[in-house]
């Protein structure tokens, strides 16, 4: 019996579409401790995420982290959980839905958009299997991480290629590695920030907060830090900000080792003493709002700032399903799949499907 999937499902007279799989990090199924523990176990077991000796890390994770941190994380999720589920899942699904509508308006019956999570559900392997059974010829994977890191984008690549090892017929595959300096991405951020300023007023300083990364990953060659800095510089230039009116900070560090600095929490705690009592915080590395933006930034770090003497703290939401963000995704898809379109149109032409079917039957295939 073959270990490879695909041949038994092939149909010579079947139309195809380009599969577009948006992939974000992941989320637990619910706010229970058990669900959070399962999610953390999968996430922290990825050697791309934690680069430590496997056995030693397994002991630390199972004897300490999963036993004690799961309860704390579960409590945090409860503060931001929505009626439809995890914020990351809700906002990411809204992105996929809006993107499908936009693509259908521009390119009817050419694309099928799906959402997947690197950890948790919807799982990449299930989304890819649905794509294989329906279409299977062209697959565009978009990791929803603007700045490349081995801990995120490369981990998505690992999982996609692991799954493809079991496919008999491989799809044509593309996966953009980053979009940190893409003009339409910067445009979307500018529109979002300016809309917030128009509605809520402008603080004395804009903090651009990116997810942290251990310093040793950066020293080992991960380009994440450099891409964060480029995003911030381009954004500040477009907004016309003076150097003193903005700065880059990093959040969500974990463990005792040194991570990328300056840290968001320490910066916010010190700003009021230097005369900055009104700040805006935007998180340009997060494609959708999640626990790290809604609880860590908009709640916990806001409290740090206000308790240190701050007077106004404004969190500017992630791009989520804003029109500018969807336009950027359409731009990426057009660029990445442009060379596929002529072949796709020929393949889907009715006369071509008839010819394929007749020839297949002549060679012994079933009707």
C-alpha positions in Angstrom: 0.0 0.0 0.0 1.3 3.4 -1.0 2.1 6.0 1.7 1.6 8.8 -0.7 -1.7 10.7 -1.0 -3.2 12.1 -4.2 -3.4 9.7 -7.2 -6.8 8.2 -6.3 -8.4 11.6 -6.2 -7.2 13.0 -9.5 -9.9 14.0 -12.0 -8.9 15.0 -15.5 -12.1 17.1 -16.1 -11.9 19.0 -12.9 -11.4 22.8 -12.7 -8.8 24.1 -10.3 -8.2 27.3 -8.4 -5.1 28.8 -6.7 -5.1 28.0 -3.1 -4.2 30.9 -0.8 -3.4 29.8 2.8 -3.0 32.5 5.4 -1.0 31.2 8.3 -0.8 32.9 11.7 0.8 31.6 14.9 -2.1 29.9 16.8 -4.4 29.8 19.8 -5.8 27.4 22.3 -9.3 26.0 21.6 -10.7 27.6 24.8 -9.7 29.3 28.0 -9.4 26.1 30.1 -6.1 25.2 31.6 -6.0 21.9 29.7 -6.6 23.6 26.4 -3.9 26.2 27.1 -1.5 23.4 28.2 -2.0 21.5 25.0 -1.4 24.7 22.9 1.7 25.6 24.8 3.1 22.1 24.6 2.8 22.2 20.8 4.2 25.7 20.5 7.1 25.3 22.9 8.1 21.9 21.5 9.0 23.4 18.2 12.8 23.6 17.9 12.5 26.7 15.8 10.9 28.5 18.7 13.2 27.3 21.5 16.7 26.6 20.4 17.9 24.6 23.4 19.1 21.0 23.9 15.9 18.9 23.4 16.1 16.7 26.5 17.0 19.5 28.9 14.3 21.7 27.4 11.7 18.9 27.6 12.4 18.5 31.3 12.1 22.2 32.0 8.9 22.5 29.9 7.1 19.6 31.4 8.3 19.9 35.0 7.8 23.6 35.3 6.5 25.7 32.4 3.4 23.6 31.5 2.6 22.9 35.1 2.6 26.4 36.3 2.5 28.9 33.4 -0.6 27.3 31.8 -2.8 28.6 34.6 -1.5 32.1 34.3 -1.9 32.1 30.6 -5.4 30.7 30.8 -6.4 33.6 33.2 -5.0 36.1 30.7 -7.0 34.6 27.8 -10.2 34.9 29.8 -9.7 38.7 29.9 -9.7 39.0 26.1 -11.7 36.0 24.9 -14.6 36.9 22.6 -18.0 35.4 22.1 -16.8 33.7 18.9 -13.6 32.6 20.4 -9.9 33.7 20.6 -9.3 37.2 19.3 -6.5 35.9 17.0 -8.8 33.4 15.4 -11.8 35.8 15.1 -9.7 38.6 13.5 -7.8 36.2 11.3 -10.9 34.6 10.0 -12.3 38.0 9.3 -9.2 38.7 7.2 -9.6 35.5 5.2 -13.3 36.2 4.6 -12.6 39.8 3.5 -9.8 38.7 1.3 -12.0 36.1 -0.4 -14.6 38.7 -1.2 -12.0 41.1 -2.6 -10.4 38.4 -4.8 -13.8 37.2 -6.0 -14.5 40.8 -7.1 -11.3 41.2 -9.0 -10.7 37.6 -10.2 -13.9 35.5 -10.1 -13.4 31.8 -9.5 -9.6 32.1 -9.5 -8.7 31.8 -5.8 -9.7 29.9 -2.7 -8.7 31.5 0.5 -8.2 29.4 3.7 -7.0 30.2 7.2 -4.6 28.0 9.1 -2.7 28.2 12.4 0.9 26.9 12.9 -0.2 25.6 16.3 -3.7 24.6 17.3 -6.7 24.8 14.9 -7.4 25.1 12.1 -4.3 23.0 11.6 -2.1 23.4 8.6 -2.3 19.7 7.7 -6.1 19.7 7.6 -6.3 22.9 5.6 -3.8 21.5 3.1 -5.6 18.2 2.8 -8.9 20.0 2.0 -7.0 22.0 -0.7 -5.4 18.8 -2.1 -8.8 17.1 -2.5 -10.5 20.2 -4.0 -7.8 21.6 -6.3 -4.2 20.6 -5.5 -2.2 22.3 -8.3 -1.3 25.8 -7.1 -0.7 26.8 -3.5 0.4 30.2 -2.2 1.2 30.2 1.5 1.3 33.6 3.2 2.8 33.6 6.7 1.2 36.5 8.5 4.4 37.7 10.0 5.6 41.0 8.3 9.1 40.6 9.6 10.9 37.3 8.9 12.1 35.2 11.8 13.2 31.6 11.9 10.8 31.2 14.9 7.8 32.1 12.8 8.1 32.1 9.0 10.6 29.3 8.9 8.5 27.2 11.2 5.6 27.5 8.8 7.9 26.4 5.9 9.0 23.4 8.0 5.4 22.3 8.5 4.2 22.8 5.0 7.2 20.9 3.5 6.8 18.1 6.1 3.2 17.6 4.9 4.2 17.7 1.2 6.5 14.8 1.8 3.4 12.6 1.8 1.9 14.0 -1.4 2.3 12.1 -4.6 1.4 15.1 -6.8 3.1 18.2 -5.5 1.5 21.6 -6.2 3.3 24.6 -7.6 4.3 26.3 -4.4 5.2 29.9 -3.4 5.7 31.4 0.0 6.7 35.0 0.4 9.1 35.3 3.4 8.3 38.8 4.6 6.6 42.0 3.7 8.1 44.4 6.2 9.0 47.1 3.7 6.2 46.6 1.2 4.8 50.0 0.3 1.2 48.9 0.6 2.0 47.5 4.1 3.4 50.8 5.2 0.4 52.6 3.6 -2.0 50.4 5.7 -0.1 51.2 8.9 0.0 54.9 8.1 -3.8 55.0 7.5 -4.5 53.1 10.7 -2.3 55.4 12.9 -3.6 58.6 11.3 -7.2 57.5 11.7 -6.5 56.8 15.4 -4.9 60.2 15.8 -7.8 61.9 14.1 -10.3 60.2 16.4 -8.4 60.1 19.7 -5.7 62.8 19.5 -1.9 62.4 19.2 0.3 61.5 22.1 3.7 63.0 22.8 5.5 59.8 21.6 4.7 56.9 19.3 6.0 53.5 20.5 6.4 50.8 17.9 6.3 47.6 19.8 7.4 44.4 18.2 7.4 40.9 19.6 10.7 40.1 21.3 13.4 37.6 20.3 16.4 36.2 22.3 19.5 38.2 21.6 21.4 35.1 20.7 19.0 34.4 17.8 19.8 37.8 16.4 23.6 37.2 16.9 23.2 33.9 15.1 21.9 35.6 12.0 18.2 35.9 12.3 17.3 39.1 10.3 14.2 39.9 12.4 15.6 42.8 14.4 16.9 44.5 11.2 13.5 44.1 9.5 11.7 45.5 12.5 14.0 48.6 12.4 13.4 49.1 8.7 9.6 48.9 9.2 9.8 51.5 12.0 12.1 53.8 10.0 9.8 53.7 6.9 6.8 54.2 9.0 8.2 57.2 10.9 9.4 58.8 7.6 5.9 58.4 6.1 4.3 59.9 9.3 6.8 62.8 9.3 7.9 62.2 12.8 10.9 63.8 14.4 13.4 61.4 16.0 12.3 62.3 19.5 8.7 61.5 18.7 9.0 57.8 18.2 11.0 54.8 19.3 11.1 51.0 18.8 10.5 48.7 21.8 10.1 44.9 22.2 7.6 43.0 24.2 6.7 39.5 25.3 10.0 38.3 26.5 10.1 35.0 28.3 12.8 33.4 30.6 15.9 34.9 32.1 18.2 35.4 29.1 18.6 38.7 27.3 16.1 39.5 24.6 16.0 42.4 22.0 15.9 45.7 23.8 14.7 48.2 24.8 11.8 46.4 26.6 8.3 47.9 26.3 7.5 47.5 30.0 10.7 49.2 31.2 10.3 52.0 28.7 6.7 52.7 29.6 7.6 52.7 33.3 10.3 55.3 32.8 8.7 57.7 30.3 6.5 59.8 32.7 9.6 60.7 34.8 11.2 62.1 31.6 8.2 64.3 30.9 6.3 62.0 28.4 2.9 61.5 29.9 0.9 60.7 26.7 1.8 57.9 24.5 0.4 55.9 21.5 1.5 52.3 21.1 1.2 50.4 17.8 2.3 46.8 17.1 3.5 46.6 13.5 4.6 43.0 13.7 1.2 41.7 14.6 -1.2 41.1 11.6 -4.1 40.5 13.9 -4.9 41.5 17.5 -4.3 38.7 20.0 -3.4 38.0 23.6 0.0 39.9 23.3 -1.6 43.1 22.0 -5.0 43.1 23.8 -3.9 41.9 27.2 -0.2 42.5 27.5 -0.1 45.9 25.7 -3.5 47.4 26.0 -4.1 46.3 29.6 -1.0 45.3 31.5 1.4 47.8 30.0 -1.1 50.5 30.1 -1.4 50.0 33.8 2.4 50.2 34.2 2.4 53.5 32.4 -0.5 55.0 34.2 0.8 53.9 37.6 4.2 55.5 36.8 2.5 58.9 36.3 1.3 58.7 32.8 -1.9 60.6 31.8 -2.9 59.2 28.4 -2.2 55.8 26.9 -3.7 54.9 23.5 -3.3 51.5 21.9 -3.7 51.6 18.1 -5.2 48.2 17.0 -3.5 45.8 14.7 -4.5 46.0 11.0 -6.9 43.1 11.3 -9.4 43.2 8.4 -9.0 46.9 7.6 -9.4 47.7 3.9 -5.8 48.8 3.6 -4.6 45.5 5.0 -6.8 43.5 2.6 -5.5 45.6 -0.3 -1.9 44.8 0.7 -2.7 41.0 0.7 -4.3 41.3 -2.7 -1.1 43.0 -3.9 1.0 40.2 -2.6 -1.2 37.6 -4.2 -1.2 39.3 -7.5 2.6 39.6 -7.5 3.2 36.0 -6.4 0.7 34.3 -8.7 0.9 36.4 -11.8 2.9 33.8 -13.7 0.4 31.1 -12.8 -2.6 32.9 -14.3 -2.1 32.1 -18.0 -1.6 28.4 -17.3 -4.5 28.4 -14.9 -6.8 29.8 -17.5 -5.7 27.3 -20.2 -6.1 24.5 -17.7 -9.7 25.5 -16.8 -10.8 26.1 -20.4 -13.8 23.8 -21.2 -12.2 22.5 -24.4 -9.0 21.7 -22.6 -10.9 19.7 -19.9 -12.7 17.8 -22.6 -9.5 16.9 -24.4 -7.8 15.8 -21.1 -10.8 13.6 -20.3 -11.0 12.0 -23.8 -7.2 11.3 -23.9 -7.3 9.8 -20.4 -10.1 7.5 -21.4 -8.3 6.4 -24.5 -5.3 5.5 -22.3 -7.4 3.4 -20.0 -8.7 5.7 -17.3 -12.2 5.4 -15.9 -14.9 7.7 -17.1 
